[in-house]
Amino acid sequence: MNYDTIVIGAGIAGMLAAIGRAEAGERVLSLSKGHGTTHWATGCLDLFDIGNADPLAGIESLIVHHPDHPYALAGIDAVESGAERLRAACEAGGYPLVGSLRRNLQMPTAVGTLRTTCLVPVTMAAGDARQLPRQGDGRGPLLIAGFHELRDFFPPMVAANLRTLGFAAEAAYLQMPPHDRTLDFSTVSLARLFDQPAFRADVGRQLRQLVQHGTYSRIGMPAVLGLANATQVVSHIQSAAGALIFEIPTLPVSVPGIRLYCALEAALLRAGGRIQVGSFVQRAEGKGRRLEAIYSEAAAREQRHYAARYVLATGGIAGGGVRADHAGALVETAFGLPLRTPNARTDWFAVRFLSRSGHPVFRTGVAADAGLRPLDAMGHVVYENVAVAGSALAGCDPIREGALEGVAAATGWKAGRL
Amino acid sequence: MNHIEISLTQSLDHCIKCNVCTSACPVAAVTDKFPGPKYVGPQAQRFRHAGQPVPDDSVDYCSGCRVCNEVCPTGVKIVELNARARAQIVAERGMPLRNRIIARAGVVGRLSSGPHAPLVNFGLSLTPLRWGIEQVMQIHHDAPLPPASSYTFRSWFKKHQPVAGVRKQVVYYHGCSTQYYEPRVGQAAVAVLERNGYEVIIPKQGCCGLPLLSNGDFPAAKGRHMYNVEHLLPYVRRGIPVVGTSTSCTLTLKEEAPELLDLHSQDVRAVAAGTYDIFEFLRNLYEAGELDTNFLPIQREFPYHPPCQLRAHRVGLPVLDVLGLVPGLHLNESHAECCGIAGTYGMKKEKYQIGMDVGAKLFTFVKAADSDLALCDSETCRWQISHGTGIATKHPIEILAQAYGL
């Protein structure tokens, strides 16, 4: 079928691009290999890790000094409007993102450290480190509460590490309320239980007792507090417990990430877009500087798709948009676009595994012009009717820079509005 | 090992343990009997070795809906790993009588359909008899068994007068359900194909073997598949496409049987590459400018469920594309993962409730649509939807035939 725009990749970048074009009245198809990296990430918006400084001002300065950075290609307007569109999608799902692009937040992690981010779902808002009780400040301490049954979330460790940062933090394990599940728990199965009023009421009662004995002012819990109605779930537990509740992101699968994806999916469907998951785009056919058709893997034969324009939002090395082949060369998986990448394999990695500057290989991506069109090594546009968005773009290491979702939202929304 | 075999067995090395599959699995969401695709698939697979006992029986609770494959971000062939593990259990321990019977849809259909069908249907409508069947056969007394047809599709086709003067040919693969339970689906398919200028050929054919595959009887499934390849190949070799209205049968011919049974001869590949789901075929006609689009308007809105077995073709939603051309007609897509029946899965006594719980989201959607009719491409899903909602169901091809005034 003929589409106006086909977007490849269903992470934040791809979904915002698809939403933008569908809302402009285009026929839009979203193709993806599987669920996007939303399901792996925190469900927050990391804009730019620049300590206590103003992140938006930091991006303005970055744009001046690094004109090939994705933020520079997107422009400051798209940085702001992309984040705004993401917020609106979440807001429409009753799951607002809070915070300001002018001020970063420090949020507790599942190992009890602090992590820089910018916008967080309202269910995490009370975890803002600036508001957390510190040792000796006379406020009721912070309680980190979890369940033995949930792997990879250890309240005593979280609390102990937060204490070393000066916070007044204690820990408790809760009794699993009566339920019909007997097997071990994942974040998602627990979140589904929290959607049940009786389950969360039981948790609320346990927390209330703990608050009465320990005079806790805030309670941090793993981010499993409901899948469908998280805002409501947190507010219920909060009023039952008598203390502020906040979620702490967990290891994948990320429940807040799923909520974010659901909000974007709902917005795209509302705008009339079509979503096809499980379809890996593996090659493309171009004629001159126009991409004519793309092919996705399917049963027995490929499926061919046509559109007037295409958005490539397949991610970088972590997301699967860039892969190393057996010969040791890095390839862009969908269209076979030229990549800007370290010259030789020996240049991929820094000497130290935890090098502060990060590994050069993670800056691999497709170089693009101000219209996000892909460029070859000579700086010529490869395809006029293709825009590249998100971590597939060269010139940044979004995780290292603390800009993963910010870059995705800015470039994705720009691709949706070009 | 050929490359497909390698990609299947090695795909588990692509698993990064992210649990996206388990979070999306509709079965794990409603029962503890199935711990989830990640555990049963790529994780348990590391403990499955030839000649050693199967480590985990819970794989039998995988419904085979393929939602895990659909959402996996790294391309692990989870459902194939599960199906093979189940077959290994069956090869070691044998197959219960119940599974041997319901896996033979063709035999059951042949015995039930025909002039005596009303008697069979009356019998199956009697509660005490259904309880008896549950006791003896372990088929749940409420499971949606379809009413047998008083005539078979092939007997209708024999008397059917084809349209004269056509140049193009197409093979119709009707499968068991159209042959024995819903000949009207095949009649609509033939009418639509003829309307588009095709002579419809119905060669000898047998069950696609999917119920055997999903119940773990691989040797019998192999026999079925090779029988179909033998009878379809002469047409495919002449460039005549094979189209089917049962989306799970066409998926089996295209991919499930060759992949699971490790059949990759040129003949098998040719049949796979020449087989199309009917709406996929019609959409190709449309894209080539060859589809007759003189439709009568249908001022209706219907709920439509794209079954998991259709989504597993990975060709998008051709029904929405083609029926979207009919003036006035609007289909509301369900977005439910699965209806729960998964072929024979939800008919089994121990799995019936799981199937109904899996389908609950879809049933709610269909009931809320305030329509007296729902559409779905797969027969067992249609029966399950009607069972779960009390609302009549049709194959979308029946609506397309109506839009042609046929």
Interface residues (C-beta under 8 A of the other chain):
Chain A: M1 L29 K33 G34 H35 G36 T37 H39 W40 D180 R181 T182 L183 D184 S186 T187 V188 S189 R192 P252 V253 I258 L269 R274 Q276 V277 G278 S279 F280 S296 E297 A298 A299 A300 R301 Q303 G319 G320
Chain B: C18 N19 V20 T22 S23 A24 A28 A29 D32 P35 G36 N69 E70 V71 C72 P73 T74 G75 L251 K254 E255 A272 A273 T275 R283 Y286 E287 R311 A312 H313 R314 V315 G316 L317 L320 D321 H335
